[in-house]
Amino acid sequence: MFPAANTVPASMSEPLEDYLETIYLLVQEHGFARVRDIAKARDVRAATVSISLRKLSEAGLVNYVRREYIGLTEKGEEAARRILTRHRLLTRFFQEVLGMSPHAAGQQACAMEHSLTDEAMDRMVRFFEFLGTCPSVVQAFGQCPMGVRPGDEAPCGAGSETCAKCALNHKEASMSVSRLKPGQRAVVTQITATGPLRQRLLDMGILPETTIDVERSGPGGHPLWIRCQGAQLALRRAEADCIRVRQAS
Amino acid sequence: MTLTAVAPTTKTPLPESPRRFRVALAGNPNCGKTSLFNALTGARQHVANYPGVTVEKRTGQCEIGGSPAEIVDLPGTYSLNSYSPEERVAERELASRPDVVVVVADSMQLQRNLVLLVQILQTGANPVLCLNMADEARAAGQRLDVAMMERLLGLPVVETEANTGRGVAELLAAIRRASLAPIARHRVVLGEDLEGAIAAVSEHLPEDGALMLSGEWTAVRLLLGDVELSRRVAEMPAGGEAVYEAQRQRARLEAVTGLEIPVFVAERTFGFVDGLLRETRTPPPRIDARALSDRLDDVVAHPILGLPIFGAVLYAIFWLTFTLGEAPMGWIESGAGWIGQSVSSLWPAGSDSLLRSLLVDGVIAGVGGVLVFLPNILLLFLGLAFLEDTGYMARAAFLTDRLMHRFGLHGKSFIPMMTGFGCTVPGIMATRTLENEKDRLATMLVLPLMSCGARLPIWMLLIPAFFPPSWRAPVLWLVYATGIGLALALALLLRRTLLRGEDAPFVMELPPYRLPTLRSVLIKMIGRAGLYLRKAGTTILAISILLWAAMSFPKPASHQIDARIAAGEVVVAVPGAAASNGGHVTLSAADVAARRATEDLEFSAAGRIGHLLAPVFSPLGFDWKIVTAMIGALAAKEVFVAQMGIVYSIGDADAGAEGLRALLARDYSPLVGLSLMLFLLISAPCMATIAVTRRESGRWRWALLQLFGLTVIAYLTSLGVYQLGRLVV
């Protein structure tokens, strides 16, 4: 959510794993890493790098080949490779499966790579293998309104015939609250609003799996008057569009 | 929770010496918080605006355990997420660390109301939970184990009925208890994963990382991705670490739960409240508890019947306001007149003492001009307070929102704009019911275009002067319709330009109908009227003295009319004497006085400005007489009629309306009449409006924009109409 480099001040000390990763990449490229290269790559001051390097050195992950020239120990190299694999795997996941931009995917991967457990990693590798044999899953997601990237046009209105044909969606055809008529009841599946509106809806108790009753509508069909968790609320069409629901069973 | 973050353990209990002790009331809108505030403070309260925002600030005094305490009524909010001005104000007040925060909850809506309690606990406040409207919930079958709730939450819990005052004594005792034993650590349970993330982020917060509120709350907000707070924290030394940590934790939680963080946090918070209620509430209020209210809404909020009913309700309120207000307005006017005369009689007749003129024409007339609106304001606010407190206002907004939203306004803009037909001043004050700042400003700025009651005398003078009888009604209709159309168009323009921005979410709660107490309605009415008198009054008074000075100074040393009498050209008629007509004009004594007044006005600053500005206004068809009269109309629109009377040397303009009309018809074409009416409709609203706009918007900027913006639009409109009209005619 926060662009890493420009809002985070340079004085901040990055987690050590990131340094390890950087050093690894530099060593791969040049055969060695210098403090100033690391500082440049991570966009921090050289002094900051030195502090982290000392910590890495104490942990036995890096060694000083010569003054200023830094290499990785065997242990360090292994750790760095482990992180880098994760980074690449996560980037691919965000980019290819979730359809995020390469830049955003990279950033998100950076944020997550340190916390991925071995188990999660293993499952993710298997999931990728599965996607390799069954690419239609990724395609289907990209075509469904749920998976359409912001800015792109939805290929079909949710709840339309295309989706109704989809076996998975058959029972839970998703639509927006604004399509409900007075007297109808539905269960919230998703809140697509952003910013203040989403927060307001959440504050009012409109959460996934809560039930919404449409009580009445204003002159001309809008705003809608709904009942949710005992409260009664008025919603404009634009707001009602942001609450996706399925028919209550 | 394993939080190292700020817990208010160091709070000092009530000291021996009576120190100013502060209590804040927090709660959702419509939870009866204000009634409770009234019950606690009685008349000892003060209404003002928070600086720079249009949020009302209510403070009051009361006694707790023998020592005086200050009570602040925070604006009603659903959460502390600082998206609305109300939420930011509430957060700022909490950051000032009141000794005790009373969280007022509607017993009928505990689920949603208690979410706010959770957030307030996270801010490290020292709360007391007040379950208001307990009677209503009991009647609906809800049974609460208050003792159990106290145990589970670890803080005092009291049931109150603010309308009857029951439970208020217990609340005061609970506040005292809370102040003596502040909670050390709250008992909110949000699950290990979320709590762990909050703890991890708050551990990374810089030393003074509490920022405005507790470290825990800061951590929650960072997790939620509060952009502004993140920027602020990142700017602190070593603050980037916490922001980075929040980013990581957030990504981790989203990956683990598959939910976006705001949804996840909301689910956990509601989950905690649900659990709490499951332990303490058997059974919840019956579903049909609102049956009566719902049946009423079936009629009142009906898609077809609703609007006519609303129209009738509005009509009733305006009718009451302007009919009941008429008599007291008359008393105030004649009272001011009587005082003016009494003061005036302290000087010998015919004296032109400056002090007398200042007192009578400046101060007394100015104060009268402020007070004269008071009956209307009181009555209208009585009606509006009643509509608000019963819950009908929300229905009215529901019914009119579709229409108003097309013009970038809100359903709640409708009533203030209708009020504007009576008087702009109470209309602007009625915009207080609008929660969104931008909706409110847009409504306020275009309100003067609704042709107010004070302009009616102008239309009554001008329309018959220039138009034949069959044209009069359509022209009057045209004037009103032009005002309405222009107001809506300008509102749309404002919302697209200066006041652009996302619409505030129209997620409006429709509370059940409630019968308000007379007390709370009266307190609301008096509070707002007091605000008008105190703040607008001083500005209006100052401007009326200024205008008085402009119209009185400088004074001519002698009058031409006297010179002509001395020269024998003019003879002052003696009643009863036969009119001799020997080559000179005979005038009555009153006519002579009127001629003197005309000369005084022409010689005064206002008259000179009129002459000076005449060339500017001549493309609109106006001459210096009209311009001079318009300067006077800045004080109050109806003054235009009296000023035209003075310019044309007609002693009493109202009585001499026929004569004045004849003179106007002689001097100006109907096209000038139309151009003039449009200008008076659109241009500079009266100074009372400007003063109130300044007061209510909190900034001169908006009042001046209103003044100059409308005047420029008026000029262009009249210019267009007059010039095009000349081509056609």
Contacts between the chains, C-beta under 8 A, distances in Angstrom:
chain1	res1	chain2	res2	distance
A	1	B	225	4.7
A	1	B	227	7.9
A	1	B	247	6.6
A	1	B	250	7.1
A	2	B	225	7.9
A	2	B	227	7.9
A	2	B	230	6.0
A	2	B	243	6.5
A	2	B	247	5.8
A	7	B	230	7.3
A	7	B	231	6.5
A	7	B	234	5.6
A	7	B	243	7.6
A	8	B	234	6.1
A	8	B	240	4.5
A	8	B	243	6.6
A	8	B	244	6.4
A	9	B	234	6.1
A	9	B	235	7.1
A	9	B	239	7.8
A	9	B	240	5.1
A	11	B	237	7.2
A	11	B	238	7.5
A	11	B	240	7.3
A	12	B	238	7.0
A	12	B	240	3.3
A	12	B	241	5.8
A	12	B	244	6.9
A	13	B	241	7.2
A	14	B	244	7.9
A	15	B	244	7.7
A	108	B	251	6.4
A	111	B	247	5.3
A	111	B	248	5.3
A	111	B	250	8.0
A	111	B	251	4.3
A	112	B	248	7.5
A	112	B	251	4.7
A	112	B	252	6.7
A	112	B	255	6.2
A	114	B	248	6.8
A	115	B	248	6.4
A	115	B	251	7.6
A	115	B	252	4.6
A	191	B	263	6.7
A	193	B	505	8.0
A	195	B	83	7.6
A	195	B	502	7.5
A	196	B	83	3.9
A	196	B	84	7.4
A	196	B	502	7.4
A	196	B	504	7.2
A	196	B	505	6.0
A	197	B	502	8.0
A	197	B	505	4.3
A	197	B	507	7.5
A	198	B	262	6.2
A	199	B	79	7.1
A	199	B	81	4.9
A	199	B	83	5.8
A	199	B	262	6.3
A	200	B	78	7.1
A	200	B	83	7.1
A	200	B	505	4.4
A	200	B	507	4.9
A	201	B	505	7.4
A	201	B	507	6.2
A	202	B	262	5.9
A	202	B	263	6.6
A	202	B	266	4.0
A	203	B	78	4.0
A	203	B	79	4.3
A	203	B	81	7.1
A	203	B	112	7.7
A	203	B	115	7.0
A	203	B	266	7.6
A	204	B	78	6.4
A	204	B	112	6.6
A	204	B	507	5.8
A	204	B	509	7.5
A	205	B	111	6.3
A	205	B	112	4.9
A	205	B	115	7.7
A	205	B	270	6.5
A	207	B	263	6.8
A	207	B	266	5.8
A	207	B	267	5.7
A	207	B	270	6.2
A	208	B	259	7.9
A	208	B	263	6.8
A	208	B	267	7.5
A	215	B	294	7.6
A	215	B	297	7.9
A	216	B	297	7.3
A	216	B	298	7.7
A	216	B	301	6.2
A	216	B	302	7.7
A	216	B	303	7.1
A	217	B	303	6.2
A	218	B	301	7.9
A	218	B	303	6.4
A	218	B	306	7.7
A	218	B	398	5.6
A	218	B	399	5.9
A	218	B	401	6.7
A	218	B	402	5.6
A	219	B	303	5.0
A	219	B	304	7.1
A	219	B	306	6.6
A	219	B	307	5.9
A	219	B	399	6.3
A	219	B	402	6.5
A	220	B	303	7.5
A	220	B	402	5.6
A	221	B	303	7.9
A	222	B	402	5.5
A	223	B	398	6.2
A	223	B	401	5.5
A	223	B	402	6.7
A	223	B	506	6.7
A	225	B	301	6.9
A	225	B	398	6.6
A	225	B	510	6.6
A	229	B	111	5.7
A	229	B	112	6.5
A	230	B	108	7.3
A	230	B	109	6.1
A	230	B	111	6.7
A	230	B	112	7.9
A	230	B	285	7.5
A	231	B	109	5.9
A	231	B	112	6.1
A	231	B	509	6.2
A	232	B	290	7.7
A	232	B	509	7.1
A	232	B	510	4.4
A	232	B	511	7.8
A	232	B	512	7.9
A	233	B	507	5.8
A	233	B	508	6.6
A	233	B	509	5.8
A	233	B	510	6.6
A	234	B	394	7.4
A	234	B	397	7.5
A	234	B	398	4.8
A	234	B	401	7.3
A	234	B	506	6.9
A	234	B	507	7.5
A	234	B	508	4.5
A	234	B	509	8.0
A	234	B	510	5.9
A	235	B	506	6.9
A	235	B	507	6.1
A	236	B	401	6.9
A	236	B	405	6.6
A	236	B	503	7.9
A	236	B	506	4.5
A	238	B	503	7.7
A	239	B	505	6.1
A	239	B	506	6.0
A	239	B	507	6.1
